[in-house]
Amino acid sequence: MSSTRLLSPLHLSSYCNGFHLRQSSRTSLGRHKSTSSVRFSWFTSEKQICRTMASRAQPTLNLENLNPCIKVMEYAVRGPLVTRAGEIEKELEKGVKKPFNEVIKANIGDCHAMGQKPITFTRQVLALVTYPKLLDDPSYPEDVKQRAKTILSGCRGGSVGSYTDSPGIEVIRRHVAEYIERRDGIPSDWQNIIISAGASDAIKNVLKLLICNVNGKKPGVMIPIPQYPLYSASLAEFDMHQIGYYLDESRNWGLGIAELQRSIDEARKVSNPRAIVLINPGNPTGQVLSRENIEEIIKFAYKEKLFLLADEVYQDNVYAEGSKFYSFKKVLIEMGEPYSSMELASFMSCSKGYLGECGLRGGYAEVINLDPAVKAMYLKAISAMLCPTVLGQACLDTIMNIPTKGEPSYELYMKERTNVLSSLKLRAKMVADTFNSIEGMSCNPVQGAMYAFPQMKLPEKAVEAAKKAGKQPDAFYAFELLESTGICIVPGSGFGQQPGTYHFRTTILPQPDKLKAMLDKFTEFHTGFLKKYK
């Protein structure tokens, strides 16, 4: 018999209250000497544990004194549904029987996780910058080697393991500016380019500049509803006022100026509106703004003295006939004064588009027309984070400085790029067509980005069942879908939606065969759900 034993928290608590310790000592005194010795050892061990617990420092941070902004922030695409999806995956690994064999995570735009293959050119450049000895390997194309050498020449000590300047490696910033010039036909100053660890970091760094109460009112930021939860979460974290403006679902998620005016007029009563966020192409709604609409928005922002934040990370993901991406910068500059001197921050990422390198965390902000003193403070603020990930910067460079015609990597690069975007276009139509064919569902065309945001009509009994379960009706639906089919989506309530309507967001990212199987499961589930709650 061992002289010590492990105690459960309940038993330990009881012992430390004294009762079990006294009982143990009394019992041990009346037993055989050897047994008494063992009991005495237990008693001594337990006593030591109790003393340790009594002397242990109590947490200085608890839910009562935690930053209240952290408690209220939410990020729907990684919320409770995703947690449950992870639990189900573990259950499947342990052999727990389910009506499905795998979890399909259609909740987040993670391209490679859903089967998209990396672009060869990008991965070859990354291989060489991380292991420069491969520069001597004849199997790597010369243009890949040249890109790698250029990046390494911008790194201190010729290594991606060194810190870079806080705004990023100069040569890559110059490549970003050249990319923007090619895209827009308008000059871009490389010193206005700030490289970041993904677009999310860049967006939050600009939002921080706006945190200032004026006349006792919080700063307000206008965001589209439905919106990407990064914005609602960041505004909650920064204790800023969220000013939601509704997109018009009946007009393919169009943006009406009358709605913008209604939204800002109401917000001025309680906050000081300072900026407007535009997501183009849209997430979660998949719409692509027309040039005319962008001009209207810019005029509105000028009238209301708003800083423009253009989230353009899906600029390569445009699928619908007649749809075309126009950058806010291009339209702003071409409109001339007074609009061309407005403050604008636009954002891009290597996580989306055709590259899909989400985990490498590369992105940029182009910030124009900032007051020079403000720009100095902006650069000071980002310097506190030292620098963005260097591999992310290198990854970003591979879409800013792509192979050109005549270079050895060009043919394969263009083939892989075209295949990814063509497949996404096919899947965008497949998803919208399927949801429009299901009873009680409607879905606008997926003009761009990587998501569909269908509306569903839920039976009243389902709404009542959701209330009893303490869930939003669309979340209730999503949990049943997950448990029945293994498909993980995000309820529309996580993005915002018109009161009384129910939506969900799903990616179009599963590869075509898997997507078709997923949509077939979805159709079968929804039909059964309607029957169940009819």
Order of alpha helices (4+ residues) and beta strands (2+ residues): alpha-alpha-alpha-alpha-alpha-beta-alpha-alpha-alpha-beta-alpha-beta-alpha-beta-alpha-beta-alpha-beta-alpha-beta-beta-alpha-alpha-alpha-beta-beta-beta-alpha-alpha-beta-beta-beta-alpha
